[in-house]
Amino acid sequence: MPPMKLHFEDDLDYQQAAIASVVDLFKGQEISRSEFTVTYRPESGPQATLGLEENELGVGNRLQLIDEELLENLSEVQLGNGLAQDKILQSGDFTVEMETGTGKTYVYLRTIMELNQEYGFTKFVIVVPSVAIKEGTYKTLEITRDHFENLYPKAKGYEYFLYDSSKLGQVRNFATSSTIQIMVTTVGAINKKDINNLYK
């Protein structure tokens, strides 16, 4: 008997609206489409390639929008969703709120694929409140891989892992790879004071 395959609906309006809300926050961001390897040339300084930034630590997402542009985008998203508009940009932290059972995990994972497709972003850290949710998120990443790779063929081969301070090779790969990298961790791992390799 063949293994059971789950079918994921990819056209639910409320999920599409949530994904679009995040993607639209970055409207005006240049798109990075190039493939490259990490090479650091100290004599010439950090290398930048459109939506990616490269230095001796690795390759990261590079936000080119200024606060005024982000605030304008945020206001448009809030207006489109019938929300009160912020008059000032409090921080670079944004929240998408969805009801229980609406597919929040699917939405934020698919948002990762959209941000990569639209802007070339490749580095994503998913921070969850508990170990149980961390394990659930990892399982969802496993069972949605075929679905997302079919929807986003250019994302094929994306990598994901559970953060473990004893496995620094994974963190190093996260930092230096130019493919989509998804690190799943808990708030506790980020807040740990004694041995915190995340900050290193």
C-alpha positions in Angstrom: 0.0 0.0 0.0 1.5 3.4 -1.0 2.2 5.9 1.8 -0.6 8.3 2.5 -0.1 11.8 1.0 -1.8 14.9 2.4 -3.4 17.4 0.1 -2.9 21.0 0.9 -5.3 23.6 -0.5 -3.3 26.5 -2.0 -6.0 28.9 -2.8 -7.8 29.8 0.4 -8.7 33.5 0.3 -7.9 34.3 3.9 -4.6 32.5 3.7 -3.7 34.3 0.5 -4.6 37.7 2.2 -2.3 37.0 5.1 0.6 36.0 2.8 0.0 39.1 0.6 0.0 41.3 3.7 3.5 40.2 4.6 4.8 40.3 1.1 3.4 43.8 0.5 5.3 45.1 3.5 8.4 44.9 1.4 7.0 46.5 -1.8 9.7 48.5 -3.5 12.5 46.1 -2.3 14.8 45.2 -5.2 14.7 41.6 -6.3 17.7 39.3 -6.0 17.7 36.6 -8.6 21.4 35.7 -8.8 23.1 32.6 -7.6 26.5 33.0 -6.0 28.9 31.5 -3.5 30.2 33.1 -0.4 33.5 34.8 -0.9 34.8 37.5 1.4 37.4 39.9 0.1 38.7 41.9 3.1 40.5 44.4 0.9 37.2 45.4 -0.8 34.8 45.1 2.1 31.5 43.3 2.3 29.9 42.3 -1.0 26.3 43.1 -1.6 24.0 41.6 -4.2 20.6 43.2 -4.4 18.4 41.5 -1.8 21.3 39.7 -0.2 24.2 40.9 1.8 27.5 39.1 2.1 30.4 39.5 4.6 32.8 37.3 6.5 29.9 35.8 8.5 27.9 34.7 5.5 25.0 35.7 3.3 22.0 37.5 4.8 18.8 39.2 3.7 19.4 42.9 3.0 16.5 45.2 3.5 16.9 48.2 1.3 13.7 50.1 2.3 13.9 53.0 4.6 11.5 53.4 7.6 9.3 55.8 5.7 8.8 53.3 2.9 8.1 50.5 5.4 5.6 52.7 7.2 3.9 53.6 3.9 3.7 49.9 2.9 2.4 49.0 6.4 -0.3 51.7 6.2 -1.5 50.3 2.9 -1.6 46.8 4.3 -3.5 48.0 7.4 -5.9 50.0 5.3 -6.5 47.0 2.9 -7.3 44.8 6.0 -9.6 47.4 7.7 -7.2 48.1 10.5 -6.2 51.3 12.2 -3.1 52.8 10.5 0.1 53.4 12.4 1.3 57.0 12.3 4.9 56.1 13.2 7.0 52.9 12.7 7.5 51.6 16.2 9.9 48.9 15.2 10.7 46.4 12.4 8.5 43.8 14.2 5.2 43.0 12.5 2.4 40.7 13.5 -0.1 38.8 11.4 -3.0 37.5 13.6 -5.2 34.6 12.6 -7.8 32.5 14.4 -7.0 29.1 15.7 -7.4 26.4 13.1 -6.9 28.7 10.1 -3.5 27.3 9.0 -1.1 29.8 10.6 1.9 27.4 10.2 1.1 26.8 6.6 0.7 30.5 6.0 4.0 31.5 7.5 5.9 28.7 5.8 4.3 29.7 2.4 5.1 33.3 3.2 8.8 32.2 3.3 8.5 30.8 -0.2 6.8 34.0 -1.4 9.4 36.3 0.1 12.1 34.3 -1.6 10.2 34.3 -4.9 9.4 38.1 -4.8 12.5 39.5 -3.2 15.2 36.8 -3.1 15.3 36.6 0.7 16.9 33.3 1.8 17.3 33.5 5.6 14.4 32.7 7.9 14.3 32.0 11.6 11.0 30.6 13.0 10.8 31.3 16.8 8.1 29.4 18.7 7.2 29.4 22.4 7.7 25.7 23.2 9.5 22.5 22.3 6.2 20.8 21.3 5.4 23.6 18.8 9.0 23.5 17.5 8.6 19.7 16.8 5.2 20.3 15.2 6.6 23.0 12.9 9.5 20.7 11.9 7.0 18.0 11.1 4.9 20.5 9.0 8.1 21.4 7.1 8.6 17.7 6.3 5.1 17.0 5.1 4.8 20.2 3.0 8.1 19.9 1.2 6.6 18.4 -2.0 3.7 20.8 -1.9 5.9 23.9 -1.7 8.5 22.6 -4.2 5.7 22.0 -6.7 4.3 25.5 -6.1 7.8 27.2 -6.1 10.1 25.2 -8.3 13.0 27.7 -7.8 12.8 26.9 -4.1 13.7 23.2 -4.7 16.3 22.0 -2.2 15.5 24.5 0.5 16.9 23.4 3.9 15.4 23.5 7.3 16.6 22.3 10.7 15.9 22.5 14.4 18.4 24.7 16.2 20.7 22.8 18.5 23.6 24.6 20.2 25.7 21.4 19.9 25.4 21.3 16.1 27.2 24.5 15.0 27.8 23.1 11.5 24.1 23.6 10.8 24.2 27.2 12.0 27.3 27.8 9.9 25.6 26.3 6.8 22.6 28.5 7.6 24.9 31.6 7.6 26.9 30.7 4.5 24.4 29.1 2.1 22.8 31.1 -0.6 19.7 28.7 -0.8 16.6 29.1 1.4 17.6 28.3 4.9 14.9 27.9 7.7 16.0 27.6 11.3 13.4 26.6 13.8 14.1 27.5 17.5 12.3 28.3 20.7 12.2 31.6 22.6 14.1 29.8 25.4 17.0 29.0 23.1 17.2 32.7 22.1 17.0 33.9 25.7 19.5 31.4 27.1 22.4 33.4 28.7 25.0 30.8 29.4 26.0 29.2 26.1 24.2 31.0 23.4 25.7 30.1 20.0 22.8 31.7 18.1 24.4 35.1 18.7 27.9 34.0 17.7 
